[in-house]
Amino acid sequence: MPRKPPFEHACHRCGTAIRADEPPDGTNSFCPTCLDQNLREVERWFLEDYVYFGAKARSTSAAVYLTLFKSTDDVRVRKFAGLSIYEQFMFATEDLAMLYFALRDCDRRSVLDTFLGFEVNPATSNQWQDELQANDDEVLERLGLVKEGVPVGWIETIEPAQAIDALRKAVGDMRAAAHHRTVAGGVMVKSFNKLKHGFLAAARGDFVMPATAKREEWVTTLMVNRQLGRLVYGQIEVTEAKLNEFVGTIESAAAVSAMLILAYLRSTGWTPSSGAPSPN
Ligand SMILES: [Zn+2]
């Protein structure tokens, strides 16, 4: 039987009893229904901010690491900066997955509620990729952003024809992100997860497998396949050209997030006001 938390609170709005591990401290508490209502009230303000702050976090970090990479000839620092850019890329794909599920489920729970509780795992990555197999407009309808081929809520500032093209392109970018997460058994995610809980990467050139590789331009991540009893090396290319490409992809992901959130806000009847966020 689940343990019963020791303290009783009352919902500040409807009076429903709530049990919690912390004793009442004079601050208002709310039951799940009233909390959902509160989150829905806050989410518009949060999402307006997210468009030009949270959604850009990965591209901002990636740009900092790219500057670091270009600023030095120290091979280890360059390898660190390069790996960090790939890590930001993986985070950017997680952000997009979170946004997809938040929009898909927004009738059942607020977008902010999904954001606050979201944790990506291999099952959600695979489900995300499966659901993106549908055609662009089906996906957009599922997200509540398009109805019968027409974007919901869009008016004057962007012509509907351009809006639908941009939304379809956003689905294509999401599909590419989902593919990166799941390709080859999710090797990229597994590899970069090894950096989250202990930086399991090696800068030494003799960890590089290809004999022809320029060793200063590759860094190795370490994983283990226990079933086969093998140490598995991930080879990551850290050249300026490759990193520029990934920084560009991260910037696109930020733009896609911003654009989908604006589309969602539009679909709820929101219109840009003075000082309105811009996806740029
Ligand atoms: Zn309540």
py3Dmol code that shows the C-alpha trace and the ligand (Angstrom):
import py3Dmol

protein = """\
ATOM      1  CA  MET A   1       0.000   0.000   0.000  1.00  0.00           C
ATOM      2  CA  PRO A   2       1.363   3.466  -0.834  1.00  0.00           C
ATOM      3  CA  ARG A   3       2.539   5.410   2.190  1.00  0.00           C
ATOM      4  CA  LYS A   4       0.137   8.120   3.347  1.00  0.00           C
ATOM      5  CA  PRO A   5       1.906  11.492   3.686  1.00  0.00           C
ATOM      6  CA  PRO A   6       1.631  12.687   7.293  1.00  0.00           C
ATOM      7  CA  PHE A   7       0.277  16.244   6.974  1.00  0.00           C
ATOM      8  CA  GLU A   8      -3.123  17.526   5.884  1.00  0.00           C
ATOM      9  CA  HIS A   9      -3.663  20.782   3.982  1.00  0.00           C
ATOM     10  CA  ALA A  10      -6.854  22.228   2.480  1.00  0.00           C
ATOM     11  CA  CYS A  11      -7.044  23.499  -1.113  1.00  0.00           C
ATOM     12  CA  HIS A  12      -7.068  27.285  -0.886  1.00  0.00           C
ATOM     13  CA  ARG A  13      -9.767  27.543  -3.581  1.00  0.00           C
ATOM     14  CA  CYS A  14     -12.122  24.598  -3.204  1.00  0.00           C
ATOM     15  CA  GLY A  15     -11.268  23.265   0.243  1.00  0.00           C
ATOM     16  CA  THR A  16     -10.421  19.714  -0.906  1.00  0.00           C
ATOM     17  CA  ALA A  17      -8.137  17.945   1.565  1.00  0.00           C
ATOM     18  CA  ILE A  18      -4.546  17.389   0.365  1.00  0.00           C
ATOM     19  CA  ARG A  19      -1.913  15.245   2.079  1.00  0.00           C
ATOM     20  CA  ALA A  20       1.749  16.211   1.925  1.00  0.00           C
ATOM     21  CA  ASP A  21       5.134  15.452   3.459  1.00  0.00           C
ATOM     22  CA  GLU A  22       5.561  19.068   4.544  1.00  0.00           C
ATOM     23  CA  PRO A  23       3.439  20.638   7.305  1.00  0.00           C
ATOM     24  CA  PRO A  24       1.231  23.681   6.572  1.00  0.00           C
ATOM     25  CA  ASP A  25       3.472  26.779   6.521  1.00  0.00           C
ATOM     26  CA  GLY A  26       1.026  29.586   5.860  1.00  0.00           C
ATOM     27  CA  THR A  27       1.492  29.487   2.051  1.00  0.00           C
ATOM     28  CA  ASN A  28      -1.536  28.575  -0.063  1.00  0.00           C
ATOM     29  CA  SER A  29      -1.778  25.001  -1.375  1.00  0.00           C
ATOM     30  CA  PHE A  30      -4.021  23.725  -4.165  1.00  0.00           C
ATOM     31  CA  CYS A  31      -5.598  20.415  -5.153  1.00  0.00           C
ATOM     32  CA  PRO A  32      -4.619  18.884  -8.569  1.00  0.00           C
ATOM     33  CA  THR A  33      -7.671  20.380 -10.334  1.00  0.00           C
ATOM     34  CA  CYS A  34      -7.066  23.867  -8.993  1.00  0.00           C
ATOM     35  CA  LEU A  35      -3.300  23.544  -9.642  1.00  0.00           C
ATOM     36  CA  ASP A  36      -4.061  22.761 -13.292  1.00  0.00           C
ATOM     37  CA  GLN A  37      -6.225  25.876 -13.474  1.00  0.00           C
ATOM     38  CA  ASN A  38      -3.389  27.945 -11.955  1.00  0.00           C
ATOM     39  CA  LEU A  39      -0.844  26.504 -14.409  1.00  0.00           C
ATOM     40  CA  ARG A  40      -3.124  27.330 -17.330  1.00  0.00           C
ATOM     41  CA  GLU A  41      -3.365  30.917 -16.087  1.00  0.00           C
ATOM     42  CA  VAL A  42       0.426  31.254 -15.783  1.00  0.00           C
ATOM     43  CA  GLU A  43       1.365  29.409 -18.964  1.00  0.00           C
ATOM     44  CA  ARG A  44       0.658  32.194 -21.454  1.00  0.00           C
ATOM     45  CA  TRP A  45       3.107  34.507 -19.700  1.00  0.00           C
ATOM     46  CA  PHE A  46       5.623  31.734 -19.321  1.00  0.00           C
ATOM     47  CA  LEU A  47       5.393  30.698 -22.974  1.00  0.00           C
ATOM     48  CA  GLU A  48       5.717  34.282 -24.205  1.00  0.00           C
ATOM     49  CA  ASP A  49       8.971  34.427 -22.269  1.00  0.00           C
ATOM     50  CA  TYR A  50      10.054  30.934 -23.351  1.00  0.00           C
ATOM     51  CA  VAL A  51       9.886  31.984 -27.007  1.00  0.00           C
ATOM     52  CA  TYR A  52      12.832  34.325 -26.602  1.00  0.00           C
ATOM     53  CA  PHE A  53      14.564  32.878 -23.548  1.00  0.00           C
ATOM     54  CA  GLY A  54      14.087  29.165 -22.770  1.00  0.00           C
ATOM     55  CA  ALA A  55      13.704  28.084 -26.378  1.00  0.00           C
ATOM     56  CA  LYS A  56      17.011  29.766 -27.202  1.00  0.00           C
ATOM     57  CA  ALA A  57      19.012  28.335 -24.313  1.00  0.00           C
ATOM     58  CA  ARG A  58      20.638  25.569 -26.375  1.00  0.00           C
ATOM     59  CA  SER A  59      21.585  27.806 -29.284  1.00  0.00           C
ATOM     60  CA  THR A  60      22.961  30.416 -26.878  1.00  0.00           C
ATOM     61  CA  SER A  61      25.125  27.773 -25.181  1.00  0.00           C
ATOM     62  CA  ALA A  62      26.220  26.301 -28.506  1.00  0.00           C
ATOM     63  CA  ALA A  63      27.335  29.743 -29.726  1.00  0.00           C
ATOM     64  CA  VAL A  64      29.419  30.220 -26.567  1.00  0.00           C
ATOM     65  CA  TYR A  65      31.124  26.844 -27.087  1.00  0.00           C
ATOM     66  CA  LEU A  66      31.731  27.600 -30.766  1.00  0.00           C
ATOM     67  CA  THR A  67      33.464  30.847 -29.810  1.00  0.00           C
ATOM     68  CA  LEU A  68      35.568  28.909 -27.295  1.00  0.00           C
ATOM     69  CA  PHE A  69      36.433  26.298 -29.939  1.00  0.00           C
ATOM     70  CA  LYS A  70      37.609  28.956 -32.387  1.00  0.00           C
ATOM     71  CA  SER A  71      39.530  30.891 -29.745  1.00  0.00           C
ATOM     72  CA  THR A  72      42.149  28.286 -28.948  1.00  0.00           C
ATOM     73  CA  ASP A  73      44.647  25.817 -30.419  1.00  0.00           C
ATOM     74  CA  ASP A  74      44.527  23.729 -27.246  1.00  0.00           C
ATOM     75  CA  VAL A  75      43.286  20.399 -28.591  1.00  0.00           C
ATOM     76  CA  ARG A  76      41.689  19.287 -25.316  1.00  0.00           C
ATOM     77  CA  VAL A  77      39.750  22.535 -24.963  1.00  0.00           C
ATOM     78  CA  ARG A  78      38.619  22.250 -28.582  1.00  0.00           C
ATOM     79  CA  LYS A  79      37.454  18.662 -27.989  1.00  0.00           C
ATOM     80  CA  PHE A  80      35.595  19.729 -24.861  1.00  0.00           C
ATOM     81  CA  ALA A  81      33.913  22.604 -26.715  1.00  0.00           C
ATOM     82  CA  GLY A  82      32.989  20.311 -29.608  1.00  0.00           C
ATOM     83  CA  LEU A  83      31.463  17.631 -27.368  1.00  0.00           C
ATOM     84  CA  SER A  84      29.556  20.321 -25.516  1.00  0.00           C
ATOM     85  CA  ILE A  85      28.028  21.532 -28.783  1.00  0.00           C
ATOM     86  CA  TYR A  86      26.844  17.986 -29.588  1.00  0.00           C
ATOM     87  CA  GLU A  87      25.415  17.796 -26.087  1.00  0.00           C
ATOM     88  CA  GLN A  88      23.467  20.996 -26.690  1.00  0.00           C
ATOM     89  CA  PHE A  89      22.171  19.425 -29.877  1.00  0.00           C
ATOM     90  CA  MET A  90      20.832  16.437 -27.908  1.00  0.00           C
ATOM     91  CA  PHE A  91      19.219  18.792 -25.380  1.00  0.00           C
ATOM     92  CA  ALA A  92      17.616  20.708 -28.254  1.00  0.00           C
ATOM     93  CA  THR A  93      16.055  17.457 -29.529  1.00  0.00           C
ATOM     94  CA  GLU A  94      14.734  16.781 -25.999  1.00  0.00           C
ATOM     95  CA  ASP A  95      13.215  20.257 -25.907  1.00  0.00           C
ATOM     96  CA  LEU A  96      11.416  19.579 -29.176  1.00  0.00           C
ATOM     97  CA  ALA A  97      10.126  16.219 -27.933  1.00  0.00           C
ATOM     98  CA  MET A  98       8.816  17.910 -24.792  1.00  0.00           C
ATOM     99  CA  LEU A  99       7.073  20.560 -26.871  1.00  0.00           C
ATOM    100  CA  TYR A 100       5.515  17.955 -29.161  1.00  0.00           C
ATOM    101  CA  PHE A 101       3.969  15.994 -26.281  1.00  0.00           C
ATOM    102  CA  ALA A 102       2.927  19.186 -24.472  1.00  0.00           C
ATOM    103  CA  LEU A 103       1.012  20.463 -27.500  1.00  0.00           C
ATOM    104  CA  ARG A 104      -0.436  17.051 -28.299  1.00  0.00           C
ATOM    105  CA  ASP A 105      -1.802  16.713 -24.752  1.00  0.00           C
ATOM    106  CA  CYS A 106      -2.824  20.333 -24.136  1.00  0.00           C
ATOM    107  CA  ASP A 107      -6.543  19.502 -23.882  1.00  0.00           C
ATOM    108  CA  ARG A 108      -5.843  17.137 -21.002  1.00  0.00           C
ATOM    109  CA  ARG A 109      -3.170  19.129 -19.157  1.00  0.00           C
ATOM    110  CA  SER A 110      -1.647  22.554 -19.539  1.00  0.00           C
ATOM    111  CA  VAL A 111       1.433  22.889 -21.735  1.00  0.00           C
ATOM    112  CA  LEU A 112       3.324  24.195 -18.718  1.00  0.00           C
ATOM    113  CA  ASP A 113       2.267  21.133 -16.702  1.00  0.00           C
ATOM    114  CA  THR A 114       3.814  18.806 -19.301  1.00  0.00           C
ATOM    115  CA  PHE A 115       6.954  20.961 -19.423  1.00  0.00           C
ATOM    116  CA  LEU A 116       7.333  20.748 -15.652  1.00  0.00           C
ATOM    117  CA  GLY A 117       6.966  16.973 -15.521  1.00  0.00           C
ATOM    118  CA  PHE A 118       8.574  15.887 -18.787  1.00  0.00           C
ATOM    119  CA  GLU A 119      11.357  13.311 -18.852  1.00  0.00           C
ATOM    120  CA  VAL A 120      12.490  11.879 -22.125  1.00  0.00           C
ATOM    121  CA  ASN A 121      13.478   8.205 -22.253  1.00  0.00           C
ATOM    122  CA  PRO A 122      13.999   5.653 -25.065  1.00  0.00           C
ATOM    123  CA  ALA A 123      10.277   4.763 -25.074  1.00  0.00           C
ATOM    124  CA  THR A 124       9.182   8.397 -25.490  1.00  0.00           C
ATOM    125  CA  SER A 125      11.835   8.944 -28.176  1.00  0.00           C
ATOM    126  CA  ASN A 126      10.520   5.960 -30.141  1.00  0.00           C
ATOM    127  CA  GLN A 127       6.904   6.985 -29.643  1.00  0.00           C
ATOM    128  CA  TRP A 128       7.765  10.479 -30.844  1.00  0.00           C
ATOM    129  CA  GLN A 129       9.352   9.118 -33.978  1.00  0.00           C
ATOM    130  CA  ASP A 130       6.416   6.739 -34.612  1.00  0.00           C
ATOM    131  CA  GLU A 131       3.855   9.526 -34.275  1.00  0.00           C
ATOM    132  CA  LEU A 132       5.833  11.706 -36.681  1.00  0.00           C
ATOM    133  CA  GLN A 133       5.436   9.038 -39.389  1.00  0.00           C
ATOM    134  CA  ALA A 134       2.039  10.596 -40.119  1.00  0.00           C
ATOM    135  CA  ASN A 135       1.936  13.278 -42.803  1.00  0.00           C
ATOM    136  CA  ASP A 136       2.691  16.886 -41.905  1.00  0.00           C
ATOM    137  CA  ASP A 137      -0.901  18.092 -41.728  1.00  0.00           C
ATOM    138  CA  GLU A 138      -2.027  15.128 -39.631  1.00  0.00           C
ATOM    139  CA  VAL A 139       0.718  15.904 -37.134  1.00  0.00           C
ATOM    140  CA  LEU A 140      -0.217  19.590 -37.094  1.00  0.00           C
ATOM    141  CA  GLU A 141      -3.899  18.733 -36.572  1.00  0.00           C
ATOM    142  CA  ARG A 142      -2.942  16.464 -33.698  1.00  0.00           C
ATOM    143  CA  LEU A 143      -1.032  19.376 -32.164  1.00  0.00           C
ATOM    144  CA  GLY A 144      -4.110  21.580 -32.595  1.00  0.00           C
ATOM    145  CA  LEU A 145      -2.234  24.009 -34.849  1.00  0.00           C
ATOM    146  CA  VAL A 146      -3.998  23.276 -38.146  1.00  0.00           C
ATOM    147  CA  LYS A 147      -7.609  22.504 -39.016  1.00  0.00           C
ATOM    148  CA  GLU A 148      -8.560  21.305 -42.515  1.00  0.00           C
ATOM    149  CA  GLY A 149      -5.223  22.477 -43.904  1.00  0.00           C
ATOM    150  CA  VAL A 150      -5.480  25.983 -42.426  1.00  0.00           C
ATOM    151  CA  PRO A 151      -3.414  27.253 -39.476  1.00  0.00           C
ATOM    152  CA  VAL A 152      -5.614  27.911 -36.453  1.00  0.00           C
ATOM    153  CA  GLY A 153      -5.670  31.482 -35.201  1.00  0.00           C
ATOM    154  CA  TRP A 154      -3.173  33.044 -37.609  1.00  0.00           C
ATOM    155  CA  ILE A 155      -4.013  36.517 -38.835  1.00  0.00           C
ATOM    156  CA  GLU A 156      -2.521  39.425 -40.751  1.00  0.00           C
ATOM    157  CA  THR A 157       1.228  39.438 -39.853  1.00  0.00           C
ATOM    158  CA  ILE A 158       2.004  36.191 -41.660  1.00  0.00           C
ATOM    159  CA  GLU A 159       0.035  35.153 -44.727  1.00  0.00           C
ATOM    160  CA  PRO A 160      -1.734  31.812 -44.129  1.00  0.00           C
ATOM    161  CA  ALA A 161       0.074  30.218 -47.067  1.00  0.00           C
ATOM    162  CA  GLN A 162       3.450  31.056 -45.555  1.00  0.00           C
ATOM    163  CA  ALA A 163       2.305  30.021 -42.090  1.00  0.00           C
ATOM    164  CA  ILE A 164       1.281  26.550 -43.274  1.00  0.00           C
ATOM    165  CA  ASP A 165       4.585  26.137 -45.124  1.00  0.00           C
ATOM    166  CA  ALA A 166       6.521  27.161 -42.036  1.00  0.00           C
ATOM    167  CA  LEU A 167       4.495  24.792 -39.850  1.00  0.00           C
ATOM    168  CA  ARG A 168       5.044  21.892 -42.255  1.00  0.00           C
ATOM    169  CA  LYS A 169       8.768  22.622 -42.312  1.00  0.00           C
ATOM    170  CA  ALA A 170       8.720  22.618 -38.483  1.00  0.00           C
ATOM    171  CA  VAL A 171       7.285  19.085 -38.545  1.00  0.00           C
ATOM    172  CA  GLY A 172      10.064  18.057 -40.951  1.00  0.00           C
ATOM    173  CA  ASP A 173      12.688  19.469 -38.594  1.00  0.00           C
ATOM    174  CA  MET A 174      11.092  17.611 -35.682  1.00  0.00           C
ATOM    175  CA  ARG A 175      11.191  14.404 -37.684  1.00  0.00           C
ATOM    176  CA  ALA A 176      14.916  14.891 -38.308  1.00  0.00           C
ATOM    177  CA  ALA A 177      15.490  15.531 -34.592  1.00  0.00           C
ATOM    178  CA  ALA A 178      13.533  12.396 -33.634  1.00  0.00           C
ATOM    179  CA  HIS A 179      15.550  10.407 -36.162  1.00  0.00           C
ATOM    180  CA  HIS A 180      18.832  11.558 -34.550  1.00  0.00           C
ATOM    181  CA  ARG A 181      17.541  10.309 -31.192  1.00  0.00           C
ATOM    182  CA  THR A 182      16.534   6.855 -32.383  1.00  0.00           C
ATOM    183  CA  VAL A 183      18.911   5.965 -35.245  1.00  0.00           C
ATOM    184  CA  ALA A 184      21.153   2.914 -34.682  1.00  0.00           C
ATOM    185  CA  GLY A 185      19.402   1.976 -31.440  1.00  0.00           C
ATOM    186  CA  GLY A 186      19.672   5.519 -30.050  1.00  0.00           C
ATOM    187  CA  VAL A 187      23.481   5.427 -30.033  1.00  0.00           C
ATOM    188  CA  MET A 188      23.780   9.211 -30.021  1.00  0.00           C
ATOM    189  CA  VAL A 189      21.560   9.596 -26.959  1.00  0.00           C
ATOM    190  CA  LYS A 190      23.334   6.758 -25.152  1.00  0.00           C
ATOM    191  CA  SER A 191      26.698   8.231 -25.992  1.00  0.00           C
ATOM    192  CA  PHE A 192      25.849  11.714 -24.739  1.00  0.00           C
ATOM    193  CA  ASN A 193      24.030  10.424 -21.670  1.00  0.00           C
ATOM    194  CA  LYS A 194      27.441   9.139 -20.610  1.00  0.00           C
ATOM    195  CA  LEU A 195      28.537  12.756 -20.291  1.00  0.00           C
ATOM    196  CA  LYS A 196      25.663  13.671 -17.968  1.00  0.00           C
ATOM    197  CA  HIS A 197      26.581  11.504 -15.011  1.00  0.00           C
ATOM    198  CA  GLY A 198      30.364  11.450 -15.324  1.00  0.00           C
ATOM    199  CA  PHE A 199      32.233  12.813 -18.320  1.00  0.00           C
ATOM    200  CA  LEU A 200      33.044   9.480 -19.997  1.00  0.00           C
ATOM    201  CA  ALA A 201      34.937  10.764 -22.994  1.00  0.00           C
ATOM    202  CA  ALA A 202      38.584  10.503 -23.950  1.00  0.00           C
ATOM    203  CA  ALA A 203      40.645  13.177 -25.674  1.00  0.00           C
ATOM    204  CA  ARG A 204      43.700  10.958 -26.288  1.00  0.00           C
ATOM    205  CA  GLY A 205      44.309  10.316 -29.950  1.00  0.00           C
ATOM    206  CA  ASP A 206      44.946   6.595 -29.464  1.00  0.00           C
ATOM    207  CA  PHE A 207      41.285   6.139 -28.517  1.00  0.00           C
ATOM    208  CA  VAL A 208      40.468   7.005 -32.106  1.00  0.00           C
ATOM    209  CA  MET A 209      39.557   3.982 -34.214  1.00  0.00           C
ATOM    210  CA  PRO A 210      40.025   5.068 -37.826  1.00  0.00           C
ATOM    211  CA  ALA A 211      43.741   4.793 -38.628  1.00  0.00           C
ATOM    212  CA  THR A 212      43.423   7.629 -41.116  1.00  0.00           C
ATOM    213  CA  ALA A 213      41.682  10.004 -38.716  1.00  0.00           C
ATOM    214  CA  LYS A 214      43.264  13.310 -37.861  1.00  0.00           C
ATOM    215  CA  ARG A 215      43.515  12.619 -34.172  1.00  0.00           C
ATOM    216  CA  GLU A 216      43.247  16.199 -33.042  1.00  0.00           C
ATOM    217  CA  GLU A 217      39.839  16.346 -34.771  1.00  0.00           C
ATOM    218  CA  TRP A 218      38.148  13.397 -33.087  1.00  0.00           C
ATOM    219  CA  VAL A 219      37.030  12.712 -29.551  1.00  0.00           C
ATOM    220  CA  THR A 220      35.808   9.405 -28.183  1.00  0.00           C
ATOM    221  CA  THR A 221      32.865   8.616 -25.913  1.00  0.00           C
ATOM    222  CA  LEU A 222      32.798   5.347 -23.973  1.00  0.00           C
ATOM    223  CA  MET A 223      29.847   3.010 -23.514  1.00  0.00           C
ATOM    224  CA  VAL A 224      29.531  -0.640 -22.600  1.00  0.00           C
ATOM    225  CA  ASN A 225      27.383  -3.320 -24.196  1.00  0.00           C
ATOM    226  CA  ARG A 226      27.192  -5.789 -21.315  1.00  0.00           C
ATOM    227  CA  GLN A 227      25.168  -8.343 -23.245  1.00  0.00           C
ATOM    228  CA  LEU A 228      27.949  -8.728 -25.783  1.00  0.00           C
ATOM    229  CA  GLY A 229      30.666  -7.947 -23.258  1.00  0.00           C
ATOM    230  CA  ARG A 230      32.065  -5.106 -25.332  1.00  0.00           C
ATOM    231  CA  LEU A 231      33.356  -1.658 -24.720  1.00  0.00           C
ATOM    232  CA  VAL A 232      31.794   0.536 -27.375  1.00  0.00           C
ATOM    233  CA  TYR A 233      33.493   3.691 -28.602  1.00  0.00           C
ATOM    234  CA  GLY A 234      31.620   6.612 -30.109  1.00  0.00           C
ATOM    235  CA  GLN A 235      33.708   8.685 -32.491  1.00  0.00           C
ATOM    236  CA  ILE A 236      32.747  12.332 -32.546  1.00  0.00           C
ATOM    237  CA  GLU A 237      34.111  14.704 -35.153  1.00  0.00           C
ATOM    238  CA  VAL A 238      35.123  18.078 -33.767  1.00  0.00           C
ATOM    239  CA  THR A 239      36.028  20.142 -36.800  1.00  0.00           C
ATOM    240  CA  GLU A 240      34.926  23.700 -37.340  1.00  0.00           C
ATOM    241  CA  ALA A 241      32.858  22.699 -40.392  1.00  0.00           C
ATOM    242  CA  LYS A 242      31.023  19.957 -38.486  1.00  0.00           C
ATOM    243  CA  LEU A 243      30.436  22.140 -35.452  1.00  0.00           C
ATOM    244  CA  ASN A 244      29.146  25.001 -37.596  1.00  0.00           C
ATOM    245  CA  GLU A 245      26.672  22.547 -39.117  1.00  0.00           C
ATOM    246  CA  PHE A 246      25.434  21.416 -35.702  1.00  0.00           C
ATOM    247  CA  VAL A 247      25.223  24.952 -34.335  1.00  0.00           C
ATOM    248  CA  GLY A 248      23.063  25.794 -37.370  1.00  0.00           C
ATOM    249  CA  THR A 249      20.806  22.813 -36.621  1.00  0.00           C
ATOM    250  CA  ILE A 250      20.492  23.874 -32.973  1.00  0.00           C
ATOM    251  CA  GLU A 251      19.533  27.390 -34.074  1.00  0.00           C
ATOM    252  CA  SER A 252      16.884  25.898 -36.385  1.00  0.00           C
ATOM    253  CA  ALA A 253      15.502  23.855 -33.487  1.00  0.00           C
ATOM    254  CA  ALA A 254      15.202  27.029 -31.407  1.00  0.00           C
ATOM    255  CA  ALA A 255      13.372  28.751 -34.261  1.00  0.00           C
ATOM    256  CA  VAL A 256      11.047  25.749 -34.648  1.00  0.00           C
ATOM    257  CA  SER A 257      10.241  25.770 -30.915  1.00  0.00           C
ATOM    258  CA  ALA A 258       9.531  29.488 -30.962  1.00  0.00           C
ATOM    259  CA  MET A 259       7.367  29.224 -34.038  1.00  0.00           C
ATOM    260  CA  LEU A 260       5.328  26.265 -32.722  1.00  0.00           C
ATOM    261  CA  ILE A 261       4.745  28.025 -29.416  1.00  0.00           C
ATOM    262  CA  LEU A 262       3.609  31.187 -31.184  1.00  0.00           C
ATOM    263  CA  ALA A 263       1.299  29.029 -33.308  1.00  0.00           C
ATOM    264  CA  TYR A 264      -0.074  27.431 -30.138  1.00  0.00           C
ATOM    265  CA  LEU A 265      -0.581  30.828 -28.493  1.00  0.00           C
ATOM    266  CA  ARG A 266      -2.364  32.008 -31.649  1.00  0.00           C
ATOM    267  CA  SER A 267      -4.611  28.946 -31.546  1.00  0.00           C
ATOM    268  CA  THR A 268      -5.728  29.957 -28.046  1.00  0.00           C
ATOM    269  CA  GLY A 269      -6.804  33.403 -29.260  1.00  0.00           C
ATOM    270  CA  TRP A 270      -3.615  35.212 -28.202  1.00  0.00           C
ATOM    271  CA  THR A 271      -2.583  38.115 -30.416  1.00  0.00           C
ATOM    272  CA  PRO A 272       0.753  39.908 -30.397  1.00  0.00           C
ATOM    273  CA  SER A 273       0.688  43.084 -28.327  1.00  0.00           C
ATOM    274  CA  SER A 274       3.309  45.787 -28.022  1.00  0.00           C
ATOM    275  CA  GLY A 275       6.490  44.191 -26.808  1.00  0.00           C
ATOM    276  CA  ALA A 276       5.237  40.870 -28.139  1.00  0.00           C
ATOM    277  CA  PRO A 277       7.847  38.145 -28.467  1.00  0.00           C
ATOM    278  CA  SER A 278       9.426  37.566 -31.826  1.00  0.00           C
ATOM    279  CA  PRO A 279      10.772  34.200 -32.932  1.00  0.00           C
ATOM    280  CA  ASN A 280      13.899  35.922 -34.226  1.00  0.00           C
TER     281      ASN A 280
END
"""
ligand_1 = """\
1
ZN
Zn -9.042 22.788 -5.366
"""
view = py3Dmol.view(width=600, height=400)
view.addModel(protein, "pdb")
view.setStyle({"model": 0}, {"cartoon": {"style": "trace"}})
view.addModel(ligand_1, "xyz")
view.setStyle({"model": 1}, {"stick": {}})
view.zoomTo()
view.show()
